[in-house]
Amino acid sequence: MTFASSLLAAIRGGVRWLSVALLVLLIATPFAQVLMRGVLGAPMSGAEELTRWFLICLCFLGASYVSVEGGQVRMEEFQALLPARPRWLLQLLIEAAGVVLFALLAVATVASIRSQIGTTTATLEMPMWLFMGPLALGGVLLSLESAIAFGRTFARGRPDDKQTTLT
């Protein structure tokens, strides 16, 4: 195992466990808000904004792991209708489009963060770079995973035969 593949495996493992922690926090924050409001009679200030941030983090940071595990919609049933060569070209096109789209998302997010440097969120006064950072990092991770998938598909020289079977 090379250093790059070991590093990639560590990043994927970290993203997986971070996603689990974010899911727990995403559930626990509104739960704590309900308990504090109902039991103590004092709402938790900023719970909605914090929950929103956990959701953004979970969606955009966890998306790369979902992509690696094949959890995204791939429309494999339609791809299976195509002959091998056009299916391979379509899969290459999809992965190349993913690289470009997710890299563009990351660059646009960084540009937005730079233009809003020094600003904060309304309730928690969280720095905007921290609030939007998961979107930029998620775009980078998704672009990287799409590039890896593109490279593997291209090197294989044939389409991915993986097909969803619904029973």
N, C-alpha and C positions, 0 to 999 in steps of 0.2 A: 504494500500500500504506500503510495507516494505521500509526500507532505501535503500536496494540494488536496488529494482525496481525503486525507485524515482531517484536514482543516474544514473541508466541506461537510464531512460527516459530523464534526463537532458543531458547526454552525446549524446544521439541520436538527441535531439533537437539542441544541439550545433553543431554537425557535419552537420546537415541539413543546418543551417544558415551559417556556415562557407563555405559549398559547394556553396551556392548561392553567397556569397561574392567572392569566388575564381573564379566562373564563370564570374562574372562581371569584375573582374580584368583581367581575361584571354582574355576577349573581348576588354577591355579598353586599355590595354597596346599596342597591335599592332596598334589600332586606333590612339592612341597618337603618336606613332612612325611615322605613315603615315602623320598625321597632322604636326608634327614638321619638318619632312623632306620636305613636300610639301609646307607648308606655311612659315615656318621660315628658311628653307634651312639648318637646322642643325639637323642631326639625333640624336635620343635619344640613348646614349651609353648604351649598355647592355640590350636593349629591348628584344632581342631574348632570351637571357639567363634568364631574368626575366619571360618572357612568358613561357618558358620551365619549370621553377620552379613552376609557378602557375598551369600548366598542370599536373605536377607530384603530387602536393598537392591535386588538385581536384580529380584526378583518384584514388589515394591510400587512401586519407582520406574519400572521398565520397563513396568508394566501400562498406564499412560496412553498410551505410544507404541504398544503393541500394539493398544489400543482405537482409536486414530486410524487406524491402518493396516488395520483390519478383521480383525485376526488372532484375535479372540475367537470363541467359538462363538455364532452368531447364529440358528441354526435357520432359515435362509432357505428351505429346502425346504418347511417347514411354513407359513411366512408366505406363500409363493407360492400356497398353496392357498386363501387368503382373498381375497375381493374387495378392490378398491383402498381403499375408505373404512375398513373394519374393520382392514385391514393398516396403514394410516396411523395410526389410533388406537392400535393395538397397539404400533407403533414409538414413538409419543409416550409411551405408558405405560412402556415399557421404559426409555427415556431418562430420564424423570422419576423412575422408581424408582432408576435409577443415581445420579442427582444426590442423592437423599435418602439412599440406602444408603451411598454413599461419603463423603458429608458426615458422616453419623452415625459411620462408622468413624474418620474423622479426629478428630472431637470426643471420641469415647470413648478414642482413643489419647492425645490430649493430656491428658485427665482422668487416665488411668492414669499417664502420665509425671509429672504434677504430684503425684500421690499417692505416687510412688516417688522423688521428687526427693532427691538425696543418696545413693541406693543405687547399687550397681555390680554388674556381672556377676561371676560366681564366679571364673573363671580369669584373665581379662585385666584385671579390675577396670575395665571400660569403664563410664562413666557411663550410667545407664539411659536418660537422655534421648537420648543418642547411639545407643544400641542400638535404641530404639523409634522414633526420629525418622523414619527412612525410611517406616515404616508410616503415620505421620501425614501426611507430605508426599505420599506416594503416594495417600492418600485424598483430599487436596485436589486433586491433579492429575487424578485420575479423576473427581471431582465436576465439576471445571471442564470437562473434555472431554465429559462426559455433558451438561452444560448447553449447551455449544456445539452438540453434535449435536441436542439437543432444539430449540434455536432454529432451526437450519437445517431440520430436518424440519418444524417448525411453519410457518416462513416459506414453504417450498416448497408446502405445502398438499396434498401428495400423498405416497404412500409412496416409500421408497427402492426402486428397481427392481433393485438389485444382487442377483444370485443366484449362488450357488456352482454350478459345473458340474464334476462329477467324471467323468473319462474313464478 
